[in-house]
Amino acid sequence: MGELDNHSFFSGHRQHRAPDEIHVLNQVDNFRVPDYRVPEKGEGYMPEAETQGSRLKTTVFHLFALTLGLLVAVLLAEIAVRLIVPQRYWVFWDSTSTWALDPELGWVRKANMSFARRLPFEGRFIRIETNADGVAPASIRREKVPGKLRVLVLGDSAVAGSSVAAEERIDAVLQQQLQAAGTDAEVINAGVDGYSTDQELLLLERLVPLYHPDIVMVCVDQNDFGANVSRTQYGLPKPMFVLAPSGHLRDIPPDMKGAAIHNFAGGPLRFVIVHSALYRLLQPHIWALRARFLSLQQRNVLGLSDELYYRSEALRSLDWPLFEAMLKEMAEFSRAQGAELLVYLHPAVDEVWEPNIRYTEARLGLDPARYDRYAIEREVMRASQREGIAFCPLIDYFLQREARGPFHLLPRDPHCNATGYRLSAEALSGCLRAGGFLGKEKAAIATGPSTGSP
């Protein structure tokens, strides 16, 4: 085969060749040298683009695999918690299911409510029932029976008692205590989950003229103080009072425009978060971490303000003048309706359960002398005293009966158990007798910080 001329090859011209050479040249002539010119932007395929696409696909695949792995791990942990950990550590109670919107109070307990709830602590079912005014027991009527002592108890979830059976709640046990002491009495439970002092004042002014009680009891909760200076709570508007320079209270009604009760079970994400056993198990630790970034007011509402017992400046920062003005308004309104007011402080686990106090001291490295379990009770008692309101101390009554404890739905629920409500009722019944509320001669109710058994 003859030598191939480069010019002839690239120009496409052929010289006269032998037939066999022409066949070979025809094949060579069909060959095209690749064009290595760099294409313009968007003009075509680049090897680098393919590499970048492969890397992107690999990254997306790794992220998907990681997400899938995490979801599987969370699902396995969820299953493990439900199978291994007792329900009392993680079961959820949606208290908003008992609420109805109210233009003056923000929310109230539903009227004519009747449903069953399963208690995770014991596995039994209890019933939660109200009458047409949203108070319990459902059988109570507005008309007062002549000669029968009527007591109205106001408060938040500490009074509502939705975690114990009806016969174990404060109203039922107090009524039993009074009757056992020879007093024909009936006790009305007007507790509403999530309430603070301002809402209790307005509810008092609504219910007292309807039910004409002889005695009105108000249970102050340790987390009321943060909510008293807030216009919203639990995602709902609420009323709030401000104290004018004259000393009078001014009511700021709730802004109900667009208000809706968003049950925790509503929406897929909220459902998963609230009803996840794993989340509920970890919730106290999550809240404790979150509390580091919240104000004292916000921590108080969440029940995470234990510094009130060992930092006097934290205790003084609460709006005590506003709280006292609301107590005064309660007392004056009750007296104008022919009723007497008695105030008591919910016996918190941070005050009456020694193991919990020791744990707090160890966790924070506190000198035991710094922890003052009476700090809040003392201030509530002083505010009551200044307004001439009877106050019933409970802390020492519980401490003297520690052997009957625990008094709360431990380890996760700070509300009273059946024993806690029974001790509270015993102490309150004693205060009523000592204070002459039961028809005997008047005597001063214990006014020192928990003077022990009444």
C-alpha positions as CSV (number, residue, x, y, z in Angstrom):
1,M,0.0,0.0,0.0
2,G,1.4,3.4,-1.0
3,E,2.2,6.3,1.4
4,L,-0.8,8.4,2.4
5,D,-0.4,12.1,1.7
6,N,-1.5,14.2,4.7
7,H,-2.8,17.0,2.6
8,S,-4.8,14.6,0.5
9,F,-6.3,13.0,3.7
10,F,-7.5,16.2,5.3
11,S,-8.6,17.9,2.1
12,G,-10.6,14.9,0.9
13,H,-8.7,14.7,-2.5
14,R,-7.6,11.2,-3.7
15,Q,-4.8,10.4,-6.0
16,H,-5.0,7.5,-8.5
17,R,-4.4,4.3,-6.6
18,A,-4.8,0.7,-7.1
19,P,-8.2,-0.7,-6.3
20,D,-7.1,-2.3,-3.1
21,E,-5.6,0.9,-2.0
22,I,-8.7,2.8,-2.9
23,H,-10.8,0.5,-0.6
24,V,-8.5,1.2,2.3
25,L,-8.4,4.9,1.7
26,N,-12.2,5.0,1.5
27,Q,-12.3,3.6,5.0
28,V,-9.7,6.0,6.3
29,D,-11.5,8.9,4.6
30,N,-14.6,8.2,6.6
31,F,-12.8,8.8,9.9
32,R,-13.2,12.2,11.5
33,V,-10.8,13.7,14.0
34,P,-12.7,14.7,17.2
35,D,-13.3,18.4,17.6
36,Y,-11.6,19.4,20.9
37,R,-12.9,23.0,20.8
38,V,-14.3,24.0,24.2
39,P,-18.1,24.5,23.7
40,E,-19.8,27.8,24.5
41,K,-21.8,28.0,27.7
42,G,-25.0,25.9,27.3
43,E,-23.7,24.6,24.0
44,G,-23.3,21.0,24.8
45,Y,-21.9,18.2,26.9
46,M,-18.8,18.7,29.1
47,P,-17.1,15.9,31.0
48,E,-16.9,18.2,34.1
49,A,-20.7,18.6,34.1
50,E,-21.1,14.8,34.2
51,T,-18.7,14.7,37.2
52,Q,-20.6,17.4,39.1
53,G,-23.9,15.7,38.4
54,S,-22.6,12.4,39.8
55,R,-21.3,14.1,42.9
56,L,-24.7,15.8,43.4
57,K,-26.5,12.5,43.0
58,T,-24.1,10.9,45.5
59,T,-24.6,13.6,48.0
60,V,-28.4,13.4,47.7
61,F,-28.2,9.6,48.1
62,H,-26.1,9.9,51.2
63,L,-28.5,12.5,52.7
64,F,-31.4,10.3,51.9
65,A,-29.7,7.3,53.5
66,L,-28.8,9.3,56.6
67,T,-32.4,10.6,56.9
68,L,-33.8,7.2,56.5
69,G,-31.4,5.8,59.0
70,L,-32.3,8.4,61.6
71,L,-36.0,7.8,61.0
72,V,-35.5,4.1,61.5
73,A,-33.5,4.7,64.7
74,V,-36.2,7.0,66.1
75,L,-38.9,4.5,65.2
76,L,-37.0,1.7,67.0
77,A,-36.4,4.0,70.0
78,E,-40.1,4.9,70.1
79,I,-41.0,1.2,70.0
80,A,-38.5,0.4,72.7
81,V,-39.8,3.2,75.0
82,R,-43.4,2.0,74.6
83,L,-42.4,-1.6,75.3
84,I,-40.0,-1.1,78.2
85,V,-40.7,2.2,79.9
86,P,-43.8,2.4,82.2
87,Q,-46.5,4.6,80.8
88,R,-46.5,7.0,83.7
89,Y,-43.2,8.3,82.4
90,W,-44.4,9.3,78.9
91,V,-48.2,9.1,78.5
92,F,-49.9,12.4,77.5
93,W,-53.0,14.1,78.7
94,D,-54.5,16.7,76.4
95,S,-56.1,19.1,78.9
96,T,-57.3,21.4,76.0
97,S,-59.9,18.7,75.2
98,T,-61.9,20.0,78.3
99,W,-61.8,23.7,77.1
100,A,-64.3,25.9,75.4
101,L,-63.6,29.5,74.2
102,D,-65.0,32.3,76.4
103,P,-65.0,36.0,75.4
104,E,-64.2,37.2,78.9
105,L,-62.0,34.5,80.3
106,G,-60.2,33.2,77.2
107,W,-61.4,29.7,77.9
108,V,-63.5,27.8,80.4
109,R,-64.3,24.2,81.1
110,K,-66.9,22.8,78.7
111,A,-70.5,22.7,79.9
112,N,-72.3,19.4,80.4
113,M,-69.0,17.6,79.8
114,S,-68.8,13.8,80.3
115,F,-66.1,11.5,79.1
116,A,-63.8,8.8,80.4
117,R,-60.0,9.1,80.7
118,R,-57.6,6.2,81.3
119,L,-55.1,6.9,84.1
120,P,-51.6,5.8,83.0
121,F,-50.5,5.6,86.6
122,E,-53.0,2.9,87.5
123,G,-54.5,1.7,84.3
124,R,-58.1,2.4,85.4
125,F,-60.6,4.7,83.9
126,I,-62.0,7.9,85.5
127,R,-64.8,10.2,84.4
128,I,-64.6,13.9,84.0
129,E,-68.0,15.6,84.2
130,T,-69.4,19.1,84.6
131,N,-72.8,20.8,84.8
132,A,-74.2,23.4,82.5
133,D,-71.9,26.1,84.1
134,G,-68.8,23.9,83.6
135,V,-68.3,23.2,87.3
136,A,-68.3,19.9,89.2
137,P,-69.9,17.7,90.4
138,A,-72.3,17.5,87.4
139,S,-75.2,17.1,89.9
140,I,-74.7,20.5,91.5
141,R,-77.5,23.1,91.0
142,R,-77.4,26.8,91.3
143,E,-80.2,26.8,93.9
144,K,-78.8,26.5,97.4
145,V,-80.2,24.1,99.9
146,P,-81.3,25.9,103.0
147,G,-79.1,25.1,106.0
148,K,-76.3,23.5,104.0
149,L,-72.9,25.1,104.0
150,R,-71.7,25.7,100.4
151,V,-68.0,26.0,99.5
152,L,-66.8,27.1,96.1
153,V,-63.2,26.2,95.3
154,L,-61.4,28.1,92.5
155,G,-58.0,27.3,91.0
156,D,-56.2,25.8,88.0
157,S,-55.4,22.1,87.3
158,A,-54.3,21.7,90.9
159,V,-58.1,22.1,91.8
160,A,-59.6,20.5,88.6
161,G,-57.8,17.2,89.5
162,S,-58.2,15.6,86.1
163,S,-55.5,13.0,87.0
164,V,-57.4,11.4,89.9
165,A,-60.9,9.9,90.2
166,A,-63.8,12.2,91.1
167,E,-64.1,10.9,94.6
168,E,-60.4,11.7,95.2
169,R,-60.4,15.3,94.1
170,I,-60.2,18.2,96.5
171,D,-64.0,19.0,96.4
172,A,-65.1,15.5,97.1
173,V,-62.6,14.8,99.9
174,L,-63.2,18.2,101.6
175,Q,-66.9,17.7,101.5
176,Q,-66.3,14.3,103.1
177,Q,-64.1,15.8,105.8
178,L,-66.6,18.5,106.7
179,Q,-69.5,16.0,106.8
180,A,-67.5,13.7,109.0
181,A,-66.9,16.6,111.4
182,G,-70.7,17.2,111.7
183,T,-71.1,19.9,109.1
184,D,-73.7,19.5,106.4
185,A,-71.7,20.8,103.5
186,E,-71.4,20.7,99.7
187,V,-68.3,21.7,97.9
188,I,-68.2,22.9,94.3
189,N,-65.1,22.4,92.1
190,A,-64.6,25.4,89.7
191,G,-61.0,24.6,88.8
192,V,-60.0,25.2,85.2
193,D,-56.7,23.8,83.8
194,G,-54.3,26.5,82.8
195,Y,-55.9,29.3,84.8
196,S,-54.0,32.1,86.6
197,T,-55.1,34.5,89.4
198,D,-56.6,37.0,87.0
199,Q,-58.9,34.4,85.3
200,E,-59.9,33.1,88.8
201,L,-60.9,36.6,89.9
202,L,-63.2,37.0,86.8
203,L,-64.6,33.5,87.2
204,L,-65.3,34.2,90.9
205,E,-67.2,37.3,89.9
206,R,-69.3,35.2,87.5
207,L,-70.0,32.2,89.7
208,V,-70.5,33.7,93.2
209,P,-73.8,35.5,92.3
210,L,-75.0,32.3,90.7
211,Y,-74.2,29.8,93.4
212,H,-74.3,32.0,96.6
213,P,-71.5,30.1,98.4
214,D,-70.8,30.8,102.1
215,I,-67.1,30.3,101.6
216,V,-64.9,30.9,98.6
217,M,-61.5,29.1,98.5
218,V,-58.8,30.1,96.1
219,C,-55.9,27.8,95.4
220,V,-52.8,29.8,94.4
221,D,-50.4,27.9,92.3
222,Q,-46.6,28.6,92.2
223,N,-46.7,29.2,88.4
224,D,-49.6,31.7,88.5
225,F,-47.3,34.7,88.8
226,G,-45.7,34.5,85.3
227,A,-49.1,34.0,83.7
228,N,-50.6,37.0,85.6
229,V,-48.6,39.4,83.5
230,S,-49.2,37.7,80.2
231,R,-52.0,38.3,77.7
232,T,-51.6,34.9,76.0
233,Q,-51.2,31.4,77.4
234,Y,-51.1,28.0,75.7
235,G,-51.6,29.7,72.4
236,L,-54.8,31.4,73.5
237,P,-55.7,34.9,74.5
238,K,-56.4,35.6,78.1
239,P,-57.5,38.5,80.2
240,M,-54.9,40.5,82.2
241,F,-55.1,43.1,84.9
242,V,-52.8,46.1,85.3
243,L,-52.5,48.0,88.5
244,A,-53.2,51.8,88.1
245,P,-51.2,54.4,90.1
246,S,-54.4,54.8,92.2
247,G,-54.2,51.2,93.3
248,H,-57.2,50.1,91.3
249,L,-57.2,47.2,88.9
250,R,-57.9,47.8,85.2
251,D,-59.1,44.8,83.2
252,I,-57.6,44.2,79.7
253,P,-60.1,41.8,78.0
254,P,-58.7,39.0,75.8
255,D,-58.4,39.7,72.1
256,M,-60.5,36.8,70.8
257,K,-60.2,37.7,67.1
258,G,-59.2,34.5,65.3
259,A,-58.9,32.6,68.6
260,A,-59.2,28.8,68.3
261,I,-58.4,25.9,70.6
262,H,-55.7,24.0,68.8
263,N,-56.0,20.6,70.4
264,F,-52.6,19.0,70.7
265,A,-53.9,16.1,68.6
266,G,-54.4,18.5,65.7
267,G,-52.0,18.4,62.8
268,P,-49.5,15.6,61.9
269,L,-46.4,17.2,63.4
270,R,-48.1,18.3,66.6
271,F,-49.6,14.8,66.9
272,V,-46.2,13.1,66.6
273,I,-44.4,15.5,69.0
274,V,-47.0,15.3,71.7
275,H,-48.0,11.7,71.4
276,S,-44.5,10.4,70.9
277,A,-43.5,8.3,73.9
278,L,-39.8,9.1,73.1
279,Y,-40.5,12.8,73.1
280,R,-42.5,12.7,76.3
281,L,-39.8,10.7,78.0
282,L,-37.2,13.3,77.0
283,Q,-39.4,16.3,77.4
284,P,-38.2,17.3,81.0
285,H,-34.6,17.4,79.7
286,I,-35.7,19.3,76.6
287,W,-37.6,21.9,78.7
288,A,-34.7,22.2,81.1
289,L,-32.4,23.1,78.2
290,R,-35.0,25.4,76.7
291,A,-35.4,27.2,80.1
292,R,-31.9,28.5,79.9
293,F,-33.0,30.8,77.1
294,L,-36.3,32.0,78.7
295,S,-37.1,34.8,81.1
296,L,-38.1,34.1,84.7
297,Q,-41.7,34.8,83.8
298,Q,-41.7,32.2,81.0
299,R,-39.9,29.7,83.2
300,N,-42.4,30.3,86.0
301,V,-45.3,29.4,83.7
302,L,-43.6,26.2,82.8
303,G,-42.9,25.3,86.4
304,L,-39.2,25.6,86.0
305,S,-38.5,28.5,88.4
306,D,-37.0,26.7,91.4
307,E,-34.7,29.7,91.9
308,L,-37.6,31.4,93.7
309,Y,-36.7,29.2,96.7
310,Y,-33.0,30.2,96.9
311,R,-32.7,33.5,95.1
312,S,-34.5,36.3,97.0
313,E,-34.0,38.7,94.1
314,A,-35.9,36.3,91.8
315,L,-38.8,36.1,94.3
316,R,-38.9,39.9,94.6
317,S,-39.1,40.3,90.9
318,L,-42.6,38.8,90.8
319,D,-45.4,41.3,90.6
320,W,-46.6,41.0,94.2
321,P,-48.6,44.3,94.3
322,L,-50.7,43.1,91.3
323,F,-51.3,39.7,92.9
324,E,-52.3,41.4,96.2
325,A,-54.7,43.8,94.4
326,M,-56.4,40.8,92.8
327,L,-56.8,39.0,96.2
328,K,-58.3,42.2,97.6
329,E,-60.8,42.4,94.7
330,M,-61.7,38.8,95.3
331,A,-62.3,39.4,99.0
332,E,-64.4,42.5,98.6
333,F,-66.6,41.0,95.9
334,S,-67.1,37.8,97.9
335,R,-68.0,39.8,101.1
336,A,-70.5,41.9,99.1
337,Q,-72.2,38.7,98.1
338,G,-72.3,37.3,101.7
339,A,-69.3,35.0,101.3
340,E,-65.9,34.8,103.1
341,L,-62.6,34.2,101.2
342,L,-59.9,31.8,102.2
343,V,-56.6,31.4,100.3
344,Y,-54.2,28.5,100.3
345,L,-51.1,27.7,98.3
346,H,-50.9,24.5,96.3
347,P,-48.5,22.1,98.3
348,A,-45.8,21.9,95.6
349,V,-43.4,19.0,95.4
350,D,-40.6,21.6,95.7
351,E,-42.0,22.5,99.2
352,V,-43.3,19.4,100.8
353,W,-41.4,16.4,99.4
354,E,-38.0,16.1,101.0
355,P,-36.4,13.8,98.4
356,N,-37.2,16.3,95.7
357,I,-35.7,19.2,97.7
358,R,-32.5,17.2,98.4
359,Y,-32.2,16.3,94.7
360,T,-32.5,20.0,93.7
361,E,-29.9,21.0,96.3
362,A,-27.5,18.3,95.0
363,R,-28.2,19.1,91.3
364,L,-27.4,22.8,91.8
365,G,-24.7,22.4,94.5
366,L,-26.7,24.5,96.9
367,D,-26.0,24.8,100.6
368,P,-29.2,23.4,102.3
369,A,-29.4,26.6,104.3
370,R,-30.0,28.6,101.1
371,Y,-33.1,26.6,100.1
372,D,-36.2,28.2,101.6
373,R,-39.2,26.0,101.1
374,Y,-41.5,28.6,102.7
375,A,-40.5,31.5,100.4
376,I,-43.6,31.6,98.2
377,E,-46.0,30.6,101.0
378,R,-44.7,33.4,103.2
379,E,-45.3,36.0,100.5
380,V,-48.8,34.8,99.7
381,M,-49.6,34.7,103.4
382,R,-48.4,38.3,103.9
383,A,-50.4,39.5,101.0
384,S,-53.5,37.8,102.4
385,Q,-52.8,39.2,105.9
386,R,-52.5,42.8,104.6
387,E,-56.0,42.5,103.1
388,G,-57.6,40.8,106.0
389,I,-58.0,37.5,104.1
390,A,-57.8,34.1,105.8
391,F,-54.9,32.1,104.8
392,C,-54.4,28.3,105.4
393,P,-50.8,27.1,105.4
394,L,-50.2,23.6,104.3
395,I,-46.4,23.0,104.1
396,D,-45.8,21.9,107.7
397,Y,-49.0,19.9,107.7
398,F,-47.5,17.8,104.9
399,L,-44.0,17.6,106.4
400,Q,-45.4,16.3,109.7
401,R,-47.0,13.5,107.7
402,E,-44.2,12.6,105.4
403,A,-44.7,8.9,106.1
404,R,-48.0,9.1,104.2
405,G,-46.2,10.3,101.0
406,P,-45.4,10.6,98.2
407,F,-48.1,13.3,97.7
408,H,-47.8,13.8,94.0
409,L,-48.1,11.8,90.8
410,L,-44.4,11.2,90.8
411,P,-42.0,11.0,89.0
412,R,-43.3,13.1,86.2
413,D,-46.5,14.9,87.2
414,P,-46.4,17.6,89.9
415,H,-50.1,17.5,90.6
416,C,-51.4,15.9,93.8
417,N,-52.3,12.3,93.9
418,A,-55.1,11.0,96.0
419,T,-53.0,11.2,99.2
420,G,-52.0,14.8,98.4
421,Y,-55.7,15.8,98.0
422,R,-56.7,14.0,101.2
423,L,-54.0,15.9,103.2
424,S,-55.0,19.2,101.6
425,A,-58.6,18.6,102.5
426,E,-57.7,17.6,106.1
427,A,-55.7,20.8,106.6
428,L,-58.3,23.0,105.0
429,S,-61.1,21.5,107.1
430,G,-59.0,22.2,110.1
431,C,-58.5,25.8,109.1
432,L,-62.2,26.3,108.6
433,R,-62.9,24.9,112.0
434,A,-60.2,27.0,113.6
435,G,-61.3,30.1,111.8
436,G,-64.9,29.9,112.9
437,F,-66.2,29.4,109.3
438,L,-68.3,26.4,110.5
439,G,-70.6,28.4,112.8
440,K,-68.4,28.3,115.9
441,E,-66.9,31.4,117.5
442,K,-64.4,33.3,115.4
443,A,-60.7,32.5,116.0
444,A,-57.7,33.6,114.0
445,I,-56.7,31.2,111.3
446,A,-53.0,30.3,111.4
447,T,-51.1,33.1,109.8
448,G,-47.4,32.1,110.3
449,P,-45.6,30.2,107.6
450,S,-47.2,26.8,108.2
451,T,-47.8,26.5,111.9
452,G,-48.4,22.8,111.6
453,S,-51.5,20.8,112.1
454,P,-54.6,23.1,112.5
